[in-house]
């Protein structure tokens, strides 16, 4: 298992280096008009950095929509809890349809991805799911279809 995880992380990092690509990402939880950030001190933030992505606001714990627009991430990961899985499409659609967010690269490129909480918070064996979702979001060319395809794509 550990060897598989290391291989997955290294493959993503190498692809980014080969392509000269360091996708900018934010990992957020929607908290009304505020956004809770998963920073470099969280497993999710650390995964982004380890696979070669650039974690925006790596030392912050929250932000707002205005700063989100200014940062303009390539990929936006939305962390959701289990009770919201059935509404994942609605959560993503709300962001895609928000007129104020239409200038975001992550909106224009349809790269808002759902990240289930279980995959990045005390995940144990499920850490592989968190790594896969983040790698697929940052490097779609490496994406593999799997049991979480619908959650990952938000489609």
C-alpha positions as CSV (number, residue, x, y, z in Angstrom):
1,X,0.0,0.0,0.0
2,X,2.7,2.5,1.0
3,X,4.6,1.7,-2.3
4,X,1.5,2.3,-4.3
5,X,0.9,5.7,-2.6
6,X,4.6,6.7,-3.1
7,X,4.3,5.7,-6.8
8,X,1.1,7.8,-7.2
9,X,2.7,10.9,-5.6
10,X,5.9,10.6,-7.5
11,X,4.1,10.0,-10.9
12,X,2.1,13.2,-10.4
13,X,5.1,15.2,-9.3
14,X,7.2,14.0,-12.2
15,X,4.4,14.9,-14.7
16,X,4.2,18.4,-13.3
17,X,8.0,18.8,-13.6
18,X,8.1,17.4,-17.2
19,X,5.3,19.7,-18.3
20,X,6.7,22.7,-16.4
21,X,3.3,22.7,-14.7
22,X,2.6,23.6,-11.1
23,X,-1.2,23.9,-10.9
24,X,-2.5,26.4,-8.3
25,X,-5.0,25.0,-6.0
26,X,-7.2,25.9,-3.1
27,X,-9.0,23.4,-0.8
28,X,-12.0,24.9,0.9
29,X,-15.1,24.2,2.9
30,X,-18.1,26.4,2.3
31,X,-19.0,28.2,5.5
32,X,-21.7,30.7,4.5
33,X,-19.9,33.8,3.1
34,X,-16.6,32.6,4.4
35,X,-14.4,29.8,3.1
36,X,-12.5,27.5,5.5
37,X,-9.1,26.7,4.0
38,X,-7.2,23.4,4.2
39,X,-3.6,24.8,4.5
40,X,-0.2,23.2,4.5
41,X,-0.7,21.9,8.0
42,X,-3.5,19.7,6.9
43,X,-3.3,16.3,5.1
44,X,-5.1,17.7,2.0
45,X,-2.8,20.7,1.8
46,X,0.2,18.5,2.2
47,X,-0.9,16.2,-0.6
48,X,-1.3,19.1,-3.0
49,X,2.3,20.2,-2.2
50,X,3.7,16.7,-2.3
51,X,2.3,15.9,-5.8
52,X,3.7,19.2,-7.2
53,X,0.8,21.6,-7.0
54,X,1.0,25.1,-5.6
55,X,-1.2,25.4,-2.5
56,X,-2.5,29.0,-2.4
57,X,-2.7,30.7,1.0
58,X,-0.7,27.9,2.6
59,X,-0.6,29.5,6.0
60,X,-4.2,30.8,6.3
61,X,-7.2,29.1,7.8
62,X,-9.9,31.1,6.1
63,X,-10.6,33.6,3.3
64,X,-13.6,35.1,1.5
65,X,-14.9,35.1,-2.1
66,X,-13.2,38.4,-3.0
67,X,-9.8,36.9,-2.3
68,X,-10.8,33.7,-4.1
69,X,-11.4,35.8,-7.2
70,X,-8.1,37.5,-6.8
71,X,-6.2,34.3,-6.3
72,X,-7.9,32.7,-9.3
73,X,-6.9,29.0,-8.7
74,X,-6.5,26.5,-11.5
75,X,-8.3,23.9,-9.4
76,X,-10.7,24.4,-6.5
77,X,-11.4,21.4,-4.2
78,X,-14.5,21.6,-2.1
79,X,-14.4,19.4,1.0
80,X,-17.8,17.9,1.8
81,X,-19.1,15.7,4.6
82,X,-20.9,12.4,4.1
83,X,-24.4,13.9,4.7
84,X,-23.8,16.2,1.7
85,X,-22.6,13.6,-0.8
86,X,-26.0,13.3,-2.3
87,X,-26.0,17.1,-2.9
88,X,-22.5,17.3,-4.3
89,X,-23.8,18.3,-7.7
90,X,-25.8,21.1,-6.2
91,X,-22.8,22.4,-4.3
92,X,-20.6,22.5,-7.4
93,X,-23.4,23.9,-9.6
94,X,-23.9,26.8,-7.1
95,X,-20.2,27.8,-7.7
96,X,-20.3,27.3,-11.4
97,X,-23.5,29.4,-11.7
98,X,-22.4,32.2,-9.4
99,X,-22.1,35.3,-11.6
100,X,-19.3,36.7,-9.4
101,X,-17.1,33.7,-10.0
102,X,-17.3,33.5,-13.8
103,X,-13.8,34.9,-14.3
104,X,-12.1,32.1,-12.3
105,X,-10.0,29.6,-14.2
106,X,-11.5,26.8,-12.2
107,X,-15.0,27.8,-13.3
108,X,-14.1,28.4,-16.9
109,X,-12.2,25.1,-17.1
110,X,-14.8,23.1,-15.1
111,X,-12.1,22.2,-12.6
112,X,-14.1,22.5,-9.3
113,X,-13.7,19.1,-7.7
114,X,-15.5,17.5,-4.7
115,X,-13.2,16.1,-2.0
116,X,-15.0,13.9,0.5
117,X,-13.9,14.6,4.1
118,X,-13.2,10.9,4.8
119,X,-10.4,11.0,2.2
120,X,-8.4,13.8,3.9
121,X,-9.4,13.8,7.6
122,X,-8.2,10.8,9.6
123,X,-8.5,8.7,6.5
124,X,-6.3,5.7,7.4
125,X,-6.5,3.4,4.4
126,X,-8.7,5.8,2.5
127,X,-5.8,8.3,2.1
128,X,-5.3,6.6,-1.3
129,X,-8.7,8.1,-2.3
130,X,-7.6,11.5,-1.2
131,X,-4.4,11.3,-3.1
132,X,-6.2,10.0,-6.2
133,X,-8.8,12.8,-6.2
134,X,-6.2,15.5,-5.7
135,X,-3.9,14.1,-8.4
136,X,-6.9,13.7,-10.8
137,X,-7.9,17.3,-10.1
138,X,-4.4,18.8,-10.6
139,X,-3.4,16.5,-13.5
140,X,-6.5,15.5,-15.4
141,X,-4.3,13.7,-18.0
142,X,-3.5,11.2,-15.2
143,X,-7.2,10.7,-14.2
144,X,-8.4,7.2,-13.8
145,X,-12.0,6.3,-13.7
146,X,-12.9,4.8,-10.4
147,X,-15.6,4.4,-7.8
148,X,-15.5,8.1,-6.9
149,X,-15.5,9.4,-10.5
150,X,-18.9,11.2,-9.9
151,X,-17.7,12.8,-6.7
152,X,-14.4,13.9,-8.3
153,X,-15.8,15.4,-11.4
154,X,-18.9,16.9,-9.8
155,X,-20.8,15.6,-12.9
